[in-house]
Amino acid sequence: MKTFKEDFIKIYQTERGLLVFMILNFLLSLGLLIFSIISLNPNAAVVKVGYGDIGGYRDGTWTSLIAFPILALIYGILHNILAVRIFHKRGSGMAKFFLITTTFLILATALVLSRLLGEV
């Protein structure tokens, strides 16, 4: 834990670009978390929970959509911790690449969720 704190302080002092990506990643995942929690509808008997090319949209219960808030928490917290560990092992460039990839994953998750909600 001591190296994590030292690495985070080093990121704060020297790697401002990486810190900006970490903050952007956290804010986007926070937005995804809020959007996914607001869109949960416990009163609905059937909601669209997935899409397959052959079968079309799959129906399920609203509890299946809890995966989206869980993904938002993983993206926002765990991926920032992993970025600090990657910074410690591989450097700033690889950590930035990881966070950019995570940002695209967050946007893709929000797109999938919005498409599922639009088909209800």
C-alpha positions in Angstrom: 0.0 0.0 0.0 2.9 2.3 0.6 4.1 2.0 -3.0 0.6 2.8 -4.2 0.5 6.0 -2.2 4.0 6.9 -3.4 3.1 6.2 -7.0 -0.1 8.2 -6.8 1.9 11.2 -5.3 4.4 10.9 -8.2 1.6 10.8 -10.7 0.1 14.0 -9.1 3.4 15.8 -9.1 4.9 14.8 -12.5 2.3 13.1 -14.8 -0.5 15.6 -15.1 -1.8 14.0 -18.3 -2.2 10.7 -16.6 -4.0 12.3 -13.8 -6.4 14.0 -16.2 -7.1 10.7 -17.8 -7.8 9.2 -14.3 -10.2 12.0 -13.4 -11.9 11.7 -16.8 -12.2 8.0 -16.3 -13.7 8.4 -12.9 -16.2 11.1 -14.0 -17.4 9.1 -17.0 -17.9 6.0 -14.9 -19.7 8.1 -12.3 -22.0 9.3 -15.0 -22.6 5.8 -16.2 -23.3 4.7 -12.6 -25.9 7.4 -12.2 -27.5 6.7 -15.6 -27.6 3.0 -15.0 -29.1 3.3 -11.5 -31.8 5.8 -12.7 -32.7 3.5 -15.6 -33.4 0.5 -13.4 -37.1 -0.1 -13.3 -38.1 -2.5 -10.6 -41.8 -2.2 -11.4 -41.3 -3.6 -14.9 -42.2 -7.3 -15.4 -40.0 -7.7 -18.5 -37.1 -5.6 -19.8 -34.7 -6.0 -22.7 -31.5 -7.4 -21.2 -29.4 -8.3 -24.3 -29.2 -8.5 -28.0 -28.1 -11.3 -30.3 -27.7 -11.1 -34.0 -29.7 -14.3 -34.6 -32.4 -14.1 -31.9 -32.9 -10.4 -31.7 -33.5 -8.8 -28.3 -33.7 -11.0 -25.2 -36.2 -10.4 -22.5 -35.4 -10.8 -18.8 -36.0 -9.2 -15.4 -34.8 -5.9 -14.2 -32.3 -7.5 -11.9 -30.2 -8.5 -14.9 -29.5 -4.8 -15.6 -27.7 -4.6 -12.2 -24.6 -5.6 -14.3 -24.4 -2.0 -15.6 -23.9 -0.3 -12.2 -21.4 -3.0 -11.2 -19.5 -2.3 -14.4 -19.5 1.4 -13.7 -18.0 0.8 -10.3 -15.3 -1.5 -11.8 -14.4 1.0 -14.4 -14.3 3.9 -12.0 -12.5 2.4 -9.0 -10.7 -0.7 -10.0 -9.4 0.5 -13.3 -7.9 3.6 -11.7 -6.1 1.4 -9.2 -4.9 -0.8 -12.0 -3.7 2.3 -13.9 -1.5 3.3 -10.9 -0.1 -0.3 -10.7 0.6 -0.2 -14.5 2.3 3.1 -14.0 4.5 1.6 -11.4 5.4 -1.4 -13.5 5.3 -0.2 -17.1 5.4 3.6 -17.1 3.1 6.5 -18.0 2.5 5.6 -21.7 1.1 2.2 -21.0 -1.1 3.6 -18.1 -2.5 6.3 -20.4 -3.2 3.6 -23.1 -5.0 1.5 -20.5 -7.1 4.5 -19.4 -8.0 5.5 -22.9 -9.1 1.9 -23.6 -11.2 2.1 -20.4 -12.8 5.3 -21.5 -13.9 3.7 -24.8 -15.3 0.7 -22.8 -17.3 3.1 -20.6 -18.7 4.8 -23.7 -19.5 1.5 -25.3 -21.3 0.3 -22.2 -23.3 3.5 -22.1 -24.2 3.0 -25.7 -25.3 -0.6 -25.2 -27.4 0.4 -22.1 -29.1 3.3 -24.0 -29.9 1.0 -26.9 -31.4 -1.6 -24.6 -33.5 1.1 -22.9 -34.7 2.5 -26.2 -36.1 -0.8 -27.2 -38.4 -1.3 -24.2 
